[in-house]
Amino acid sequence: MSLLMAVAMGVRAESFDEILESFPSANAAERRTLLQDLAATGDVRVGTFFEVIARGALYVDRRSDTLVEGVRKGSRYELSNWMTGEALGEAGRRDVRRVPVDNQLRGELDRLLATAQLSAASAAVRRAAIQRIASNPSAGALEAMRQRQGVEPVAELRLELTATLAIASLAGDDASEMRKALLTLSERRDTAVRAALVNFLARDDLAPQLTVQAQTLLDRIEYRLRVMGRIESVFFGLSLGSVLLLAAIGLAITFGVMGVINMAHGELIMLGAYTTWVLQQLMPAMPGAALLLAIPAAFVVSGAMGWLIERSVISRLYGRPLETLLATFGISLILQQMVRTVFGPLNRFVVTPEWLSGAWTVTPGLTLTYNRLAILVFCLMAFFALMAVMRYTRLGLHVRAVSQNREMARALGIRSARVDAMTFALGSGVAGIAGVALSQLTNVGPNLGQAYIIDSFLVVVFGGVGNLWGTLVGAFSLGITTKLLEPATGAVLAKILLLVALILFLQRRPQGLFPKTGRQDAI
Amino acid sequence: MKLLLKGRIEKSTVGLLLGLSVVVPALNLLLPADSPLALSSFTVSLMGKYLCFAMLALALDLLWGYAGLLSLGHGAFFALGGYAMGMHLMREIGPRGVYGDPVLPDFMVFLDWQELPWFWWGFDSFFFSSVMALLVPGTLALVFGWLAFRSRVSGVYFSIMTQAMTFALMLAFFRNEMGFGGNNGLTDFKDVLGFDLQADGTRSVLFALTALTLAAVYLGCRRLLDTRFGSVVVAIRDGESRVRFLGYSVESYKIRVFVYSAMIAGLAGALYVPQVGIINPGEFQPLNSIEIAIWVAVGGRGTLHGAMLGAVVIAASETVLTGLFPEVWLFALGALFLLVTLLLPKGIAGFARGASS
């Protein structure tokens, strides 16, 4: 690649370094031509070089006839390499000669650099140049833009050029130019235009007609940005909702269907997250494959742990919900400390595979990250898979039968104890899967589970115990409400307000949004 | 005395507390520091802390053991009582703070507040603060209980919602804007009612006061449970529907016992803060509130003296174990939760009663 470029440049003109060699001995007129040649090379160092000249910091070291950057310290000069900034020692007044610079030359440098970058072969370089000039426009650079405007082949960049020029003319004095600029900008809805308009409206030398025109445009832009902000909030809300749903669906089975208060649910999520980390350590070359493999692995690990908990503790405590609560809390403490002893108290970092990093830019001002989108889709898949298991499989049928009427189910030959263990293992396994997904969003540490336990219980109770759809609706409505509140109140206050609202709601309607109808054992 | 004290356990519990209130200060103040029996002021404050925990356990036992309502938010009432007392101690620092402001506590000066917020008014009075230490937890319990019991929230739902309550309060008190010192809470207290909090004498008096208050609260709860009110509360625990059908207003009984319990917790918090010297939002942690439940469960719920014993035993072993093997404490606590619920459902007190009969 670099060979090709070198060949191409060699054919077109002298290289950057060659031109630079003749620079120290050139006179003022020759220097102008050399600068044009330098700009034409399209070398990446041109920008830095021009910038050093424009600052008046470029010197010729007479002893070696090379170009250096210098800073005057009293009667001495501190020299450094203009490119790398590497220190080159000191020099006396007679050893160096400054490359003179005036405002005319500065403008010329700006124009040359802008022209070179705006006509670069790579569209990305041109885009970066437009952004650079837009953030700090100079007369020379704008002149270069004006020339480029007619010949730019990429339509999108052409629009950017026009917009930047229009914004620049808003700062000028020509009323008809301003009017034209406002018309040009009337289709734009981005923050740069908004800032330009705010500055524009702050001027006190405007014709009333112009003010009205600009104000209308500004209102339209602000409305659009507000809408975009809302949409983004809703997306973040959906994302938070998917996290809540993932954390809660396992609980919707163990608590909602079976009526078991499992305070160790959060720790089953944590085990799933650590399973992901361990698998990534085992296959360091393939973090993506390890992540996919972690889904069944975490289901098995957490499911097995759940089965063990059910058999050894919970099955002895049926009918004593408060004792179950305390015993499972004990289990959660033991699991937390176990993980802390085995893996250490520090957070572990789970790698995000390449196909999950990055973001999708829907329109300017609205970007959605891939990992959040993926978790949203994944959580819905997990949810519907679980629904299907409950509705269409034999296990699901037995679970529903036992939860509706244990004695009758037993009389019909269902081994209720086995069903209890299987159900609990299923709910725990789903918690493990949630851990895999959460490892992509948060830190994996011993306290991971604690952060979700209160939230997930509230989601289940809010949605209506025993109702999977209720859990879905509950999770997403809580997520979206939180994120819509956050811009106004801040994250912590939004959370507090929501908790209080939830407590009040549940005290009015203890059965939640969608109460289970029909007969049910009290829990 | 005969009229007040009934039964062997009651006599020995009150006797022990009265004895402690005399012996511990004596061992601290009268013996020379190098005597093997002498207690350091640090130990006295530590023991005072355990007695505050015992009072907190007593509060939860009244609610859980006798009314059957497991609150997982009792740490919140304790902390609110503590904050009320802490606010008074903050005001009593006066101009001796780091910034020397005569009215504003240091953290407010640091946050550039200009004047005392309205909810700090009156806390320069010890009496007002003491009343608030009971009134604030009591009012919160009244409102929460009224909302909860009226719509018949009970069982685990009540537990989860009280847990959410303390969690919300923790988040709120962590905010600097709340005006309660944020993350750091209230600390650097100088003295109470003019007595230096670091002095041996003050610490001994505070301990004796805690022991005597605990004895009084214990007796108060005992006598309360002997009344008709106590019998109805226990009846609600064992057969709520029957009591309702007999014409009792179940809700008002539940609310009353919840409010009493919250006020006892607040009192415990108010006695705790001057002895420990700090109150911060960490006290609202859900984990703390669940620990109270385990004190009660280990000691034996529905006995009062068992709950107090459980609190002291577990809090003391926590001090010892976290000092010696920090890794082991959570394992031990977790195992305790499991063992007590699976093997000792009536706790130490129940086990002892079973062994003696």
Interface residues (C-beta under 8 A of the other chain):
Chain A: I261 V313 R316 L317 P321 L322 E323 T324 L325 L326 A327 F329 G330 I331 S332 L333 I334 Q336 Q337 M338 R340 T341 I454 F457 L458 V461 V492 L493 K495 I496 L499 V500 L502 I503 L504 L506 Q507 R508 R509 P510 A522 I523
Chain B: W64 L70 L147 A148 R150 S151 R152 V153 G155 V156 Y157 S159 I160 M161 Q163 A164 M165 F167 A168 L171 A172 F174 R175 P286 I290 A293 I294 A297 E327 L330 F331 L333 G334 A335 L336 F337 L338 V340 T341 L342 P345
